[in-house]
C-alpha cells in the first residue's frame, strides 16, 4: 500500500496540551523519517500559533515546517485536500473524533474504488495496567474499507512509550546550555533587570507552575515559608487556567518571593524552561510527559473527573514510580500528589478509593474519621509542599532513575512508524 500522506487530527480542547503533543509528534515523525509527507488538521490555529512561531492563523491551508497545515473548521478546503491527496492514513489523536468532511471522505464514497484507509487512534497517556492490553488492539468501523487500531503511549515496554524527540533530548544532555537559553528567553520577555539575580540562578530553587484551577493557598504558603526561612526561591508561572488562582493566593497571603507570570512561549523555549527548573508543577498530558523524562522532581495536576476518577490515574502513576524511591521519600511524594489533586468537597467513587488506598494506605479512612477536615487538609498540603521543596536534591536521584527507565522503553514516534511500515505502508 502506498501512503501519499499521513494526516494528524487535533481537536484542541485544553488550549495547549493537545496541540502541544501533536506538534511535537509531527516534528518527531519528521526527524525519524524525513521522507514522510505529513499534514495536520487543527481545530484551533490560535493555540497552535502560540508555540509555533510564524504560523498564520488566518489561513485555511498553509505550508509550515514542510507540512501541510489545515484549519479543521474550513470543511471545503479540507475536503478538497483529502480528495486531491488521496488520504489513506489518519492518526486521530486523543479520541478527538473525525470532522464531517473526513467522515464523508472515508465513508461517503471519497475513497478511490478498491482502496482502503487506516485510522490510528493515538490515545491519552496513562500509567494504568490496561494500557498494555489496549495497545495495538483493533477496533471496528462502519466500513470494511476503513480499518482502525489503537496505539497507546505509556510507561512500559508493552506500550508505545513516550516521545523522545531529538530537540528535547538534546536539552537534557546539556542542562547548562539549556538554562542559558531559558534565561535569555526570560530576559527577552521581561527585561534583563527583572531576571538577573532572581530567576534560573544555579544556587536557587527555581520552580515552574502550570496548573488547572485550584486553591493555591497551601502551596503558596509553603513557598513563602521557604523564602522566609532563607531559602532562595523563584517561581515562573505559566499562562493557563490556574494562573489567576495562583496570583490571587499570592496576593491574599502578602507574599514577597519573586515570581514571573510568563507570556505564551513557543515550544522550544517552554522545553528549555521546564528542563532548567529544579521543580515543576505541571498539568495535563504534554508538560506531564516532558516532566517524566526531565529527571527532576515534579508534581502532576491531573484533569479533574467525576467521582475523583482522575485519582485512579494519579495512583497508577505513583505505582510506576514507587520502585525508584526510598519508602520514606515515596510516602512524602504519594501523599503530596494525592492532596494536590483532591479537596474535601470531592466525592470519590469505588475505583478512586481503591486506587488511593493501594498507594497511601489509611489515607482516606483518616479523612473519613474527621482528622482531615478542610483546614487540616490545607495545613498538611502546605507541610508536604515545604518538605518537597527542601528534599528536592535528595529526590532528584529517584526521579532521574524513573526517567531513565522510560527512555529505555524507546521512542513513541519510532515505534509508531515501525508499526505503520510493518502493517500499512
Helices and strands as residue ranges (DSSP letters): E 6-10, H 17-32, E 38-42, H 45-51, E 61-64, E 67-71, H 75-85, E 89-93, H 100-107, E 117-122, H 130-134, E 138-139, E 146-151, H 166-173, H 175-190, H 192-195, E 205-209, H 217-228, E 233-237, H 243-252, E 258-261, H 267-276, E 279-283, H 286-293, E 297-301, G 306-308, H 310-321, G 322-324, H 327-340, H 350-359, H 363-368, H 374-390, H 392-407, H 412-423
